[in-house]
Amino acid sequence: MQQEAQENGLFLYIDKQQDWTSHDVVAKLRPMLKIKKIGHSGTLDPLATGLLIVAVGRGATKQISDLQAKSKVYIGTMKIGATTKTDDAEGEEENICDITHITKENIESAFSKMQGEIAQIPPMFSAKKVNGQKLYHLARKDIEIELEPSYVTLYKNSITSIELPYIHFEVHCSKGTYIRAIARDIGRELGVGGYLTGLRRTYIEEHSVENAVTLTELQKMIDDNESI
């Protein structure tokens, strides 16, 4: 497998566990596979789990930009009635407010406005670069800057269930979409704030997380000399 990867390249479909960064996955794979040339198809926040396509070897890493451009599907959970500086559960709750007046119809209306092409302001706590600096570096220094919106496409953004203060949803979106920003903006539309509490990437175009393996499972396959 190692020789094949070095010469031709191969793709691994990894089910990333929570609390790891995408870089952590790559860093763990290098000694496991004894190959340095490894990249991935698109960052998942530490909070998120799910599909990460990993390119191994020169032949595969040349195609990373094509993989990163593919659309993605996520299932997520958001909480309304509070905000966080990070727009997810890694930050402390702020601006806690009453939500007893929020109805199912209010929520459906807010989601209906988050469809198709939208202008999205990225979270301040993100790896997006502005003037050569990653936003989270500025955010940690309490430096606020005015951010330009990015245009992204939500091909589908649907509610799967409501258990207030939590809303469960599924979104199919284009490259560069921040699901944390969707949760934040839906909370703003409702007038009570909101943030992302859970996220799982289930598809990268036709590739499903159902066909992915964890790093523990991959290590066992390598130990047992199984084909990958």
DRENDO-1510 file (C-alpha; in Angstrom, 1 decimal, always signed):
<recs>
REC; n; res; u; v; w
REC; 1; MET; +0.0; +0.0; +0.0 .
REC; 2; GLN; +2.8; +2.4; +0.9 .
REC; 3; GLN; +4.6; +1.9; -2.5 .
REC; 4; GLU; +1.3; +2.3; -4.4 .
REC; 5; ALA; +0.6; +5.5; -2.5 .
REC; 6; GLN; +4.0; +6.9; -3.1 .
REC; 7; GLU; +3.9; +6.2; -6.8 .
REC; 8; ASN; +0.2; +6.7; -7.8 .
REC; 9; GLY; -1.4; +8.3; -4.8 .
REC; 10; LEU; -4.6; +7.1; -3.1 .
REC; 11; PHE; -7.6; +8.6; -1.2 .
REC; 12; LEU; -8.6; +7.6; +2.2 .
REC; 13; TYR; -12.1; +8.2; +3.5 .
REC; 14; ILE; -11.8; +9.0; +7.2 .
REC; 15; ASP; -14.5; +9.5; +9.8 .
REC; 16; LYS; -13.0; +12.2; +12.0 .
REC; 17; GLN; -13.7; +12.1; +15.7 .
REC; 18; GLN; -14.7; +15.0; +17.8 .
REC; 19; ASP; -12.1; +17.3; +19.4 .
REC; 20; TRP; -9.5; +16.6; +16.7 .
REC; 21; THR; -8.6; +19.2; +14.1 .
REC; 22; SER; -8.3; +18.1; +10.4 .
REC; 23; HIS; -4.5; +18.8; +10.8 .
REC; 24; ASP; -4.5; +16.3; +13.7 .
REC; 25; VAL; -5.8; +13.6; +11.4 .
REC; 26; VAL; -3.1; +14.3; +8.8 .
REC; 27; ALA; -0.4; +14.4; +11.6 .
REC; 28; LYS; -1.5; +11.0; +12.9 .
REC; 29; LEU; -1.6; +9.5; +9.4 .
REC; 30; ARG; +2.0; +10.4; +8.5 .
REC; 31; PRO; +3.7; +8.0; +10.9 .
REC; 32; MET; +0.9; +5.4; +10.5 .
REC; 33; LEU; +1.4; +5.2; +6.7 .
REC; 34; LYS; +5.1; +6.2; +6.8 .
REC; 35; ILE; +4.3; +8.8; +4.1 .
REC; 36; LYS; +4.9; +12.6; +4.4 .
REC; 37; LYS; +2.9; +13.8; +1.4 .
REC; 38; ILE; -0.6; +13.9; +2.8 .
REC; 39; GLY; -3.4; +16.5; +2.5 .
REC; 40; HIS; -7.1; +16.7; +3.1 .
REC; 41; SER; -10.2; +17.8; +1.3 .
REC; 42; GLY; -11.6; +20.5; +3.5 .
REC; 43; THR; -11.3; +21.6; +7.1 .
REC; 44; LEU; -13.6; +20.3; +9.8 .
REC; 45; ASP; -13.7; +22.2; +13.1 .
REC; 46; PRO; -12.7; +20.3; +16.2 .
REC; 47; LEU; -16.4; +20.3; +17.3 .
REC; 48; ALA; -17.4; +18.5; +14.1 .
REC; 49; THR; -17.2; +14.8; +13.2 .
REC; 50; GLY; -17.6; +13.0; +9.9 .
REC; 51; LEU; -16.2; +12.6; +6.4 .
REC; 52; LEU; -12.7; +13.8; +5.7 .
REC; 53; ILE; -11.2; +12.7; +2.4 .
REC; 54; VAL; -7.4; +12.4; +2.8 .
REC; 55; ALA; -5.1; +12.5; -0.2 .
REC; 56; VAL; -2.0; +10.3; +0.2 .
REC; 57; GLY; +1.0; +10.6; -2.1 .
REC; 58; ARG; +1.9; +13.1; -4.8 .
REC; 59; GLY; -0.6; +11.8; -7.4 .
REC; 60; ALA; -3.5; +12.3; -5.0 .
REC; 61; THR; -2.4; +15.6; -3.4 .
REC; 62; LYS; -2.3; +17.2; -6.8 .
REC; 63; GLN; -6.1; +16.8; -6.8 .
REC; 64; ILE; -6.8; +18.4; -3.5 .
REC; 65; SER; -8.1; +21.6; -4.9 .
REC; 66; ASP; -10.7; +19.7; -7.0 .
REC; 67; LEU; -11.8; +17.8; -3.8 .
REC; 68; GLN; -12.1; +21.1; -1.8 .
REC; 69; ALA; -14.3; +22.6; -4.5 .
REC; 70; LYS; -17.0; +19.8; -4.1 .
REC; 71; SER; -20.3; +20.4; -2.4 .
REC; 72; LYS; -20.9; +19.0; +1.1 .
REC; 73; VAL; -23.7; +17.8; +3.2 .
REC; 74; TYR; -23.9; +18.2; +7.0 .
REC; 75; ILE; -26.3; +17.4; +9.8 .
REC; 76; GLY; -26.2; +19.8; +12.6 .
REC; 77; THR; -27.8; +21.0; +15.8 .
REC; 78; MET; -28.1; +24.6; +17.0 .
REC; 79; LYS; -29.3; +26.2; +20.2 .
REC; 80; ILE; -31.3; +29.4; +20.2 .
REC; 81; GLY; -31.7; +31.9; +23.1 .
REC; 82; ALA; -28.0; +32.6; +23.5 .
REC; 83; THR; -24.8; +33.4; +21.5 .
REC; 84; THR; -21.1; +32.7; +21.9 .
REC; 85; LYS; -18.1; +34.5; +20.5 .
REC; 86; THR; -17.1; +31.5; +18.5 .
REC; 87; ASP; -20.6; +30.8; +17.2 .
REC; 88; ASP; -20.4; +27.3; +18.5 .
REC; 89; ALA; -20.3; +25.4; +21.8 .
REC; 90; GLU; -16.6; +26.0; +22.3 .
REC; 91; GLY; -17.3; +29.6; +23.5 .
REC; 92; GLU; -19.2; +30.6; +26.6 .
REC; 93; GLU; -22.8; +31.5; +26.4 .
REC; 94; GLU; -23.7; +35.2; +26.3 .
REC; 95; ASN; -26.8; +37.3; +25.6 .
REC; 96; ILE; -29.1; +34.6; +27.2 .
REC; 97; CYS; -32.7; +35.5; +26.6 .
REC; 98; ASP; -36.3; +34.1; +26.7 .
REC; 99; ILE; -37.5; +32.1; +23.8 .
REC; 100; THR; -41.0; +31.1; +25.0 .
REC; 101; HIS; -42.5; +33.3; +22.2 .
REC; 102; ILE; -40.7; +31.5; +19.4 .
REC; 103; THR; -43.0; +29.3; +17.3 .
REC; 104; LYS; -42.4; +26.5; +14.8 .
REC; 105; GLU; -43.6; +29.0; +12.1 .
REC; 106; ASN; -41.0; +31.5; +13.2 .
REC; 107; ILE; -38.3; +28.9; +12.9 .
REC; 108; GLU; -39.5; +27.7; +9.5 .
REC; 109; SER; -39.6; +31.3; +8.2 .
REC; 110; ALA; -36.0; +31.9; +9.4 .
REC; 111; PHE; -34.8; +28.8; +7.6 .
REC; 112; SER; -36.7; +29.7; +4.4 .
REC; 113; LYS; -34.6; +32.8; +4.2 .
REC; 114; MET; -31.4; +30.8; +4.3 .
REC; 115; GLN; -31.7; +29.1; +0.9 .
REC; 116; GLY; -30.0; +29.5; -2.5 .
REC; 117; GLU; -27.1; +32.0; -2.9 .
REC; 118; ILE; -26.6; +34.0; +0.3 .
REC; 119; ALA; -24.0; +36.6; +1.5 .
REC; 120; GLN; -22.3; +35.1; +4.5 .
REC; 121; ILE; -20.0; +36.9; +7.0 .
REC; 122; PRO; -17.4; +34.3; +8.2 .
REC; 123; PRO; -17.1; +33.8; +12.0 .
REC; 124; MET; -14.3; +35.8; +13.6 .
REC; 125; PHE; -13.0; +32.6; +15.2 .
REC; 126; SER; -12.1; +31.0; +11.9 .
REC; 127; ALA; -9.0; +30.2; +9.8 .
REC; 128; LYS; -10.1; +32.5; +7.0 .
REC; 129; LYS; -7.3; +35.0; +6.2 .
REC; 130; VAL; -7.7; +38.7; +6.0 .
REC; 131; ASN; -4.6; +40.8; +5.0 .
REC; 132; GLY; -2.5; +37.7; +5.5 .
REC; 133; GLN; -3.7; +37.0; +9.1 .
REC; 134; LYS; -6.0; +34.3; +10.3 .
REC; 135; LEU; -9.2; +35.7; +11.8 .
REC; 136; TYR; -8.9; +33.7; +15.0 .
REC; 137; HIS; -5.5; +35.3; +15.7 .
REC; 138; LEU; -7.2; +38.7; +15.6 .
REC; 139; ALA; -10.2; +37.5; +17.6 .
REC; 140; ARG; -8.0; +36.2; +20.4 .
REC; 141; LYS; -6.5; +39.7; +20.7 .
REC; 142; ASP; -10.0; +41.3; +20.8 .
REC; 143; ILE; -9.2; +43.0; +17.5 .
REC; 144; GLU; -12.4; +43.6; +15.6 .
REC; 145; ILE; -12.4; +44.3; +11.9 .
REC; 146; GLU; -15.2; +44.8; +9.3 .
REC; 147; LEU; -15.5; +41.6; +7.3 .
REC; 148; GLU; -16.6; +41.4; +3.7 .
REC; 149; PRO; -19.3; +38.8; +3.0 .
REC; 150; SER; -18.6; +35.8; +0.9 .
REC; 151; TYR; -21.2; +34.4; -1.5 .
REC; 152; VAL; -22.1; +30.8; -0.9 .
REC; 153; THR; -24.9; +28.5; -2.0 .
REC; 154; LEU; -27.2; +26.5; +0.2 .
REC; 155; TYR; -28.7; +23.9; -2.2 .
REC; 156; LYS; -30.8; +22.6; +0.7 .
REC; 157; ASN; -31.3; +23.8; +4.3 .
REC; 158; SER; -34.0; +22.0; +6.0 .
REC; 159; ILE; -35.2; +21.4; +9.6 .
REC; 160; THR; -35.3; +17.8; +10.6 .
REC; 161; SER; -36.7; +18.3; +14.1 .
REC; 162; ILE; -37.3; +20.9; +16.8 .
REC; 163; GLU; -36.8; +20.3; +20.5 .
REC; 164; LEU; -36.4; +23.9; +21.8 .
REC; 165; PRO; -34.0; +25.4; +22.6 .
REC; 166; TYR; -32.5; +23.0; +20.1 .
REC; 167; ILE; -33.1; +22.8; +16.3 .
REC; 168; HIS; -31.8; +19.9; +14.3 .
REC; 169; PHE; -31.2; +20.5; +10.6 .
REC; 170; GLU; -29.5; +19.2; +7.4 .
REC; 171; VAL; -27.7; +21.4; +4.9 .
REC; 172; HIS; -26.3; +20.8; +1.4 .
REC; 173; CYS; -23.9; +23.6; +0.6 .
REC; 174; SER; -21.1; +24.9; -1.7 .
REC; 175; LYS; -17.4; +25.2; -0.9 .
REC; 176; GLY; -16.6; +27.8; +1.7 .
REC; 177; THR; -19.9; +27.7; +3.7 .
REC; 178; TYR; -19.6; +28.1; +7.5 .
REC; 179; ILE; -22.3; +26.1; +9.2 .
REC; 180; ARG; -21.6; +28.1; +12.4 .
REC; 181; ALA; -22.5; +31.2; +10.5 .
REC; 182; ILE; -25.8; +29.7; +9.4 .
REC; 183; ALA; -26.7; +28.9; +13.0 .
REC; 184; ARG; -25.7; +32.4; +14.1 .
REC; 185; ASP; -27.7; +34.1; +11.4 .
REC; 186; ILE; -30.8; +32.0; +12.0 .
REC; 187; GLY; -30.6; +33.0; +15.6 .
REC; 188; ARG; -30.3; +36.7; +14.6 .
REC; 189; GLU; -33.3; +36.3; +12.3 .
REC; 190; LEU; -35.3; +35.0; +15.2 .
REC; 191; GLY; -34.2; +37.9; +17.4 .
REC; 192; VAL; -32.9; +35.6; +20.2 .
REC; 193; GLY; -29.4; +34.6; +19.0 .
REC; 194; GLY; -28.2; +31.1; +18.3 .
REC; 195; TYR; -25.1; +29.0; +18.0 .
REC; 196; LEU; -24.0; +25.6; +16.7 .
REC; 197; THR; -23.8; +22.8; +19.2 .
REC; 198; GLY; -23.1; +19.8; +17.0 .
REC; 199; LEU; -22.1; +19.0; +13.4 .
REC; 200; ARG; -21.4; +16.0; +11.3 .
REC; 201; ARG; -20.3; +15.9; +7.7 .
REC; 202; THR; -22.1; +13.1; +5.9 .
REC; 203; TYR; -21.2; +13.6; +2.3 .
REC; 204; ILE; -18.6; +15.2; +0.0 .
REC; 205; GLU; -20.6; +15.1; -3.2 .
REC; 206; GLU; -21.2; +11.4; -3.9 .
REC; 207; HIS; -18.8; +10.2; -1.2 .
REC; 208; SER; -20.6; +9.1; +2.0 .
REC; 209; VAL; -19.3; +8.9; +5.6 .
REC; 210; GLU; -20.9; +5.4; +5.7 .
REC; 211; ASN; -18.0; +4.2; +3.6 .
REC; 212; ALA; -15.4; +5.9; +5.9 .
REC; 213; VAL; -13.3; +4.4; +8.6 .
REC; 214; THR; -11.9; +5.8; +11.9 .
REC; 215; LEU; -8.2; +6.0; +12.4 .
REC; 216; THR; -8.5; +3.2; +14.9 .
REC; 217; GLU; -10.1; +1.0; +12.3 .
REC; 218; LEU; -7.5; +2.0; +9.7 .
REC; 219; GLN; -4.7; +1.1; +12.0 .
REC; 220; LYS; -6.2; -2.4; +12.5 .
REC; 221; MET; -6.5; -2.8; +8.8 .
REC; 222; ILE; -2.8; -1.9; +8.4 .
REC; 223; ASP; -1.8; -4.3; +11.2 .
REC; 224; ASP; -3.8; -7.1; +9.6 .
REC; 225; ASN; -2.4; -6.3; +6.2 .
REC; 226; GLU; -5.8; -5.7; +4.7 .
REC; 227; SER; -6.2; -3.7; +1.5 .
REC; 228; ILE; -7.4; -0.1; +2.0 .
</recs>
